[in-house]
Amino acid sequence: LKKAGIYFSQCFAISWRTDRGTLCVLSGYPSFPAISIMKTPEKSGFLPSIAGRLKEKGYQTSYLYGGDANFTNMRSYLFSTGWDRLTDIKDFSFKEQQTGQWGVRDDITFQRIYNQMIQSSPDVPHLWGYSTLSSHEPWEVPVKKLDDEVDNAFCYLDDCIDDFINKLKQTPRWDNMLIVMIADHGIIHGEIDQTKPLQKNHIPMLWVGGAIREPRVIDRLCNQSDLAATLFGQLHLNHDDFIFSRDVLSESYTLPTVVNNYSNAQWIYNATGQQLYDFDLKRPLINECEDAQQMTRLNKAIIQQTT
């Protein structure tokens, strides 16, 4: 699919939890080391969002999640920011609800969102949001193709995506469709842990569909929160209210820098190097950059500005 779409090869997650990463993607908003904005409704409900903006343009908006949407205040956040229709675990049969530890497994939810899409009116533009569930510990999936349980779970998700895309290609909707695939966060696996942030925080972002004019690889550094401004830039929609989201395809994006934070630490990476700063210890844990003091100031400034 990367050969047929727009692949952002240097995209990085901002955080390490689903509630944080999901909000970063949908609202173009940063994450923080010690607080979840999604769990703070007095803040999350007033954020800009991709759904809210497209709803103003006449789009219908629907979201599907195979787990409990009340978990981490997800339901409140979604409804407050422009999603009109929400499908979660309670909308599936009891048997389907038991197919995964966190809820309904991916092949079932992929089929449900496919059915919703093809049954919707082709005359009304529609935004669909969808969170997969099975590529998560305890890595229980209904197939066994690879010995490593983590690799096997992602192999299963990959098969689900392949089946989903191939079915959509057979419908007349495909020609005007844009599908954005992006991860909420990276994982610790094998030799990859927090001491290797370049590997751990690197996530895929891929745009596919009949709406793609031609395949491209975008190798500019970006965070998942940059999706909103980049998407709206391509749609020629104003995104000034997404003040922390950057249009990475614009001429104004001249200093590509990415961050990731977890448990009161923040990692920053750009062309001058990388630094992982621990706010409890008040010192860097990784300091591989040309100017350590300048990188520390930039790292702190990002926290100060976004909060």
C-alpha positions in Angstrom: 0.0 0.0 0.0 2.9 2.3 0.6 3.8 2.1 -3.1 0.3 3.3 -4.0 -0.3 6.0 -1.5 1.4 8.9 0.3 3.7 7.5 3.0 5.1 9.7 5.7 8.3 7.9 6.4 9.4 10.0 9.4 6.3 10.2 11.5 6.7 9.9 15.3 4.2 9.4 18.1 3.9 12.1 20.7 3.0 9.8 23.6 2.8 6.3 24.9 -0.9 5.8 25.6 -3.9 5.4 23.4 -6.0 8.1 25.1 -3.2 10.6 24.5 -2.2 9.5 21.0 -5.8 9.4 19.8 -6.5 12.9 21.0 -3.2 14.1 19.4 -4.3 12.7 16.0 -8.0 13.8 16.1 -7.4 17.3 17.6 -3.9 18.1 16.4 -3.0 18.8 20.1 0.1 17.9 22.0 0.6 15.3 24.7 2.0 16.0 28.2 4.3 13.9 30.4 2.1 13.9 33.5 -1.6 14.4 32.5 -4.1 12.9 30.0 -6.1 15.7 28.3 -8.8 13.2 27.2 -9.4 12.4 30.9 -9.9 16.1 31.6 -13.3 16.9 30.0 -13.2 20.6 31.1 -10.3 20.9 28.6 -10.8 18.1 26.0 -14.4 19.1 25.1 -13.3 22.5 23.9 -10.4 21.4 21.6 -10.6 21.8 17.9 -11.0 18.6 16.0 -10.9 17.2 12.5 -14.5 15.9 13.0 -15.8 19.3 14.2 -14.2 21.2 11.3 -15.5 18.8 8.6 -18.9 18.7 10.2 -19.1 22.4 9.6 -18.5 21.7 5.9 -21.5 19.3 5.7 -19.8 16.0 6.6 -21.5 13.3 8.6 -19.2 11.9 11.3 -19.1 8.4 12.7 -16.6 6.6 15.0 -16.2 2.9 15.7 -14.2 1.4 18.5 -14.5 -2.3 19.5 -13.8 -1.6 23.2 -15.6 0.4 25.9 -15.8 4.0 24.7 -16.3 5.2 28.3 -12.8 4.1 29.1 -10.5 7.1 29.6 -13.4 9.5 28.9 -13.3 8.7 25.2 -17.1 8.9 24.6 -17.3 12.4 26.1 -14.3 13.6 24.1 -15.7 12.2 20.8 -19.2 13.6 21.2 -17.9 17.0 22.5 -15.6 17.4 19.5 -18.0 16.7 16.6 -18.5 13.0 16.3 -22.3 12.4 15.8 -22.4 8.6 15.8 -20.4 6.2 18.0 -20.3 2.5 17.8 -18.6 0.6 20.6 -18.6 -2.8 22.3 -22.2 -2.5 23.5 -23.4 -2.5 19.9 -22.0 -6.0 19.2 -23.4 -9.4 20.2 -22.3 -10.9 23.5 -20.4 -13.6 21.6 -18.5 -10.9 19.6 -17.8 -8.9 22.8 -15.9 -12.0 24.1 -13.5 -12.3 21.2 -10.7 -10.1 22.7 -9.6 -9.1 26.2 -10.2 -5.4 25.3 -13.3 -6.0 23.3 -14.3 -7.0 19.8 -11.4 -8.3 17.7 -10.4 -6.5 14.5 -11.7 -8.7 11.7 -15.2 -8.2 13.1 -15.0 -4.5 13.6 -13.4 -4.0 10.1 -16.5 -5.8 8.7 -18.8 -3.6 10.7 -17.3 -0.3 9.6 -17.2 -1.6 6.0 -20.9 -2.4 6.2 -21.6 1.1 7.6 -19.6 2.8 4.9 -21.3 1.0 1.9 -24.8 1.4 3.5 -24.3 5.2 4.0 -25.6 7.7 1.4 -23.1 8.3 -1.4 -24.4 11.8 -1.8 -23.3 13.0 1.6 -19.6 13.4 2.5 -18.7 11.3 5.5 -15.8 11.1 8.0 -15.2 7.8 9.6 -13.0 7.3 12.6 -11.9 3.8 13.6 -9.6 2.5 16.3 -8.3 -1.1 15.9 -7.9 -3.2 19.0 -6.1 -6.5 18.5 -2.5 -5.2 18.0 -2.2 -4.8 21.8 -1.1 -6.9 24.6 -2.0 -9.7 25.4 -1.6 -10.1 21.6 -4.4 -12.7 21.4 -5.6 -13.1 17.7 -7.4 -15.9 15.9 -4.5 -16.8 13.6 -1.0 -18.2 14.1 1.3 -17.3 11.3 4.4 -16.1 13.2 6.1 -17.5 16.3 6.6 -14.1 17.9 3.2 -13.2 19.5 3.6 -9.5 18.9 4.7 -9.9 15.3 1.8 -12.4 14.8 -0.7 -9.9 16.2 0.4 -7.2 13.7 0.4 -9.8 10.9 -3.2 -10.4 11.7 -4.0 -6.7 11.7 -2.1 -6.4 8.3 -4.3 -9.1 6.9 -7.4 -7.3 8.2 -6.3 -4.1 6.5 -5.6 -5.9 3.2 -9.0 -7.5 3.2 -10.7 -4.2 4.0 -8.9 -2.2 1.3 -9.5 -4.8 -1.3 -13.2 -4.9 -0.7 -13.4 -1.1 -0.8 -11.6 -1.1 -4.1 -14.5 -3.1 -5.6 -17.0 -0.4 -4.7 -17.7 2.9 -6.6 -16.9 4.8 -3.4 -13.2 4.1 -3.8 -12.5 6.7 -6.5 -13.4 9.6 -4.1 -12.1 8.0 -0.9 -9.1 9.0 1.3 -8.1 6.6 4.0 -5.6 7.7 6.6 -3.8 5.0 8.6 -1.8 6.1 11.6 -0.7 4.6 14.9 -1.5 6.0 18.3 1.9 5.0 19.9 4.8 2.7 19.6 5.6 -0.2 21.8 8.4 -1.8 23.8 9.4 -5.0 22.1 12.5 -7.1 22.0 15.5 -4.9 22.1 13.5 -1.7 21.5 12.7 0.2 24.7 12.7 3.8 26.0 16.5 3.9 25.6 16.0 3.7 21.8 13.4 6.4 21.2 14.2 6.7 17.5 12.9 3.1 17.0 10.3 3.0 19.7 8.4 6.2 18.8 8.6 5.8 15.0 5.1 5.1 13.7 3.5 4.7 10.3 1.3 7.3 8.6 -0.1 6.3 5.2 -2.7 7.9 3.1 -4.3 5.7 0.5 -7.5 5.7 -1.7 -8.8 6.7 -5.1 -8.4 10.4 -4.1 -4.6 10.1 -4.1 -3.3 11.8 -7.3 0.0 10.0 -7.3 2.2 8.0 -4.9 4.7 9.9 -2.8 7.1 9.4 0.1 7.2 12.4 2.5 10.5 12.1 4.5 10.0 15.3 6.6 10.0 14.8 10.4 6.5 15.1 11.8 4.4 14.1 14.8 1.0 12.5 14.7 -0.5 15.8 15.8 0.5 17.3 12.4 -2.1 15.2 10.6 -4.9 17.8 11.1 -3.1 20.8 9.6 -1.5 18.7 6.8 -4.9 17.2 5.8 -6.6 20.6 5.9 -3.8 22.1 3.9 -4.5 19.6 1.1 -8.3 20.3 1.4 -7.6 24.0 1.2 -9.3 24.5 4.6 -8.2 27.0 7.2 -6.5 25.4 10.2 -5.4 28.4 12.2 -7.2 27.1 15.4 -5.0 24.0 15.3 -2.2 26.1 16.7 0.0 23.1 17.6 -0.5 21.1 14.4 1.9 21.8 11.5 1.3 21.5 7.8 4.4 19.5 6.9 3.8 19.9 3.2 3.7 23.7 3.4 6.6 26.1 2.6 6.3 27.5 6.2 7.4 24.2 7.7 11.1 25.0 7.9 12.3 23.6 11.2 11.1 19.9 11.4 11.2 18.8 15.0 9.4 16.0 16.8 8.7 15.2 20.5 7.5 12.3 22.5 6.8 12.2 26.2 6.0 9.7 28.9 6.0 9.6 32.8 7.5 13.0 33.3 10.1 12.7 30.6 10.2 14.2 27.1 12.2 13.3 24.0 13.0 15.8 21.3 14.6 15.1 17.9 15.5 17.2 14.9 18.4 17.6 12.4 20.8 18.6 15.2 20.3 15.4 17.2 18.2 14.0 20.0 17.7 14.5 23.7 15.6 12.6 26.3 15.1 14.8 29.3 13.8 13.6 32.7 11.9 16.3 34.5 12.2 14.4 37.9 15.9 13.9 37.7 16.3 17.4 36.1 18.9 16.1 33.6 19.1 14.4 30.2 19.1 10.6 30.0 20.1 10.8 26.3 22.1 13.7 25.0 23.2 13.1 21.5 23.0 16.6 19.9 25.2 19.4 18.6 24.2 21.9 21.3 22.9 20.2 24.5 22.0 23.4 26.3 20.0 24.8 23.3 18.2 21.5 22.9 17.3 21.5 26.6 15.9 25.0 26.4 13.9 24.0 23.3 12.6 20.9 25.1 11.5 22.9 28.1 10.0 25.7 25.9 7.8 23.3 24.1 6.3 22.1 27.5 5.9 25.7 28.7 4.3 26.9 25.5 1.9 24.0 25.1 0.7 24.1 28.7 
